[in-house]
Every structure is written in C-alpha cells, then in structure tokens.
C-alpha cells in the first residue's frame, strides 16, 4: 500500500519518474507544488486527458501526486481524493445493413456462416452462439433458449422466421446431433477462437474498413432494432442485460413480446445457404 511507503522504499526508476511528474506538474502552474492543492491536481489531470496522453501515463502521474501529497506532505485526504482514471469503454462500431449482408456473404464455411448469421439475427454473444444445442431452438414458441449465458443465467432470445428457415436448411445439410455448431473435437462445440478467426477473415474478404468482431454483430443488432422503433425495454431483454434497479422491470417483459419482435436479419437481401 502506498500509505506504508517512503521515498526510500521505491525503486530508483520509480523515484525518478515520481520526481519528474511532480516537477512537471509544478511547472505547468509555475508554482511550487506544496502551494498547489486538489483543485490544481484535478485541473492537471483534465489537462493531460485533453492532450490525449495515454491512460498509463495519466495514472502514473496520479500515483506520483498521491505519493507527494499523501506521504511527503502528510495530507492523508489526498490518498482518497487523487484517483486514477480508466479509459472509457469503447463500443464496437455499428455495421449498416448492407455491410452486414456483405460480411455474412464473405464468411467461409457453412457452419461458420450460419453461426455468425445467428449471432446477428438473435443478438447473441459469441459464447452463447457456440454453446447452442439443437434442442435450444423452440420453433413452436419462436424462441431460442440460451443456457448459462452471462452471469450463468438462462434466458430466451428471439427466433425470427427467416432465421428458423435458415437453421432448418443448415440442419438438413450438416445434421448436427447435440451441439448446433459442432467443433473439430468429437463431442465438442465450435470454439470461440474458430469463430473469431472466421470473422476476421470475412471482414477482409468483404473489404469492410470498420473493425469487425463477433460482438459487432450483437451491437449492430441492437442498434438496428432501436432505429426501427423497437422499445428499449424489449431490446434490454433480448440482449440479456441486467442494470441495477431497472433489471426487474426489464425481466418482466413477456416472452410473447420477444417472439413477436421482428429481427433485422429478416430485412437483409442475402441467401446464407444457396439453394441446392
């Protein structure tokens, strides 16, 4: 813990980096650091962010200032008030419908193409797609039973008519037994790595400039639904998200609403499985 340290406990390189950081902070305000306070510290952190310094550099400066104020100047409140930052999580880019069609058309291999089409059509996570079983497809209720999704929770995802038609055609050709998308090892399912590799290769073949990951399909699914006017509460349930106080409300959306929501996959002009 930093509270238990003295400057002598630090390595030489750490000492030098801390001294340099505090000196640079002082020069920024043209004032001795012991005459500056927490407002200046916060202003300096924002300055570094605006100058687009790396988050590792910004957090190193925070550690140096916490040490200087909290240990050297014995201002214990500084240990709590000077906080490190974290780079904001970036959402994957959204592919438009034309890009989705081009991407799926470029996926090599029937199994991989159908698996990635399913990820978009139902808004599934990659781990949920690869663990789908043949029995997960409930054609009577037009739902997909997702077992042990994020947080080890079961949920239902939408099964659009077009997706059902595609999965039936795929089953007739591939004849999977237990796992809907079997892997190379006997009795095993398709691996995440194999699907991620197929995703990267398809992006290059389709010449899509955006960074495309398996999660991009799920994010695009949600965005396209939102753009088409689907209630955000339904999208919340379709994605299997849980958000604090709102979790209970989202979880109360009836499965009938899920089954009755049209997937954006149905609007693509694409034949995933060519006719025989």
Secondary structure, 3 states (H helix, E strand, C coil): CHHHCCHHHCCHHHHHHHHHHHHHHHHHHCCCHHHCCHHHHHHHHHHHHHCCCCHHHHHHHHHHHHHHHHHHCCCCHHHHHCCCCCCCCCCCCCCCHHHHHHHHHCCCCHHHHHHHHHHHHHCCCHHHHHCCEHHHEECCCCEEEECCCHHHCCEEEECCHHHHHHHHHHHHHHCCCCECCECCCCCCECCHHHHHHHHHHHHHHHCCCCCCCHHHHHHHHHHHHHHCCCCHHHHHHHHCCCCHHHHHHHHCCCHHHHHCCCCHHHHCCCCCCCCC
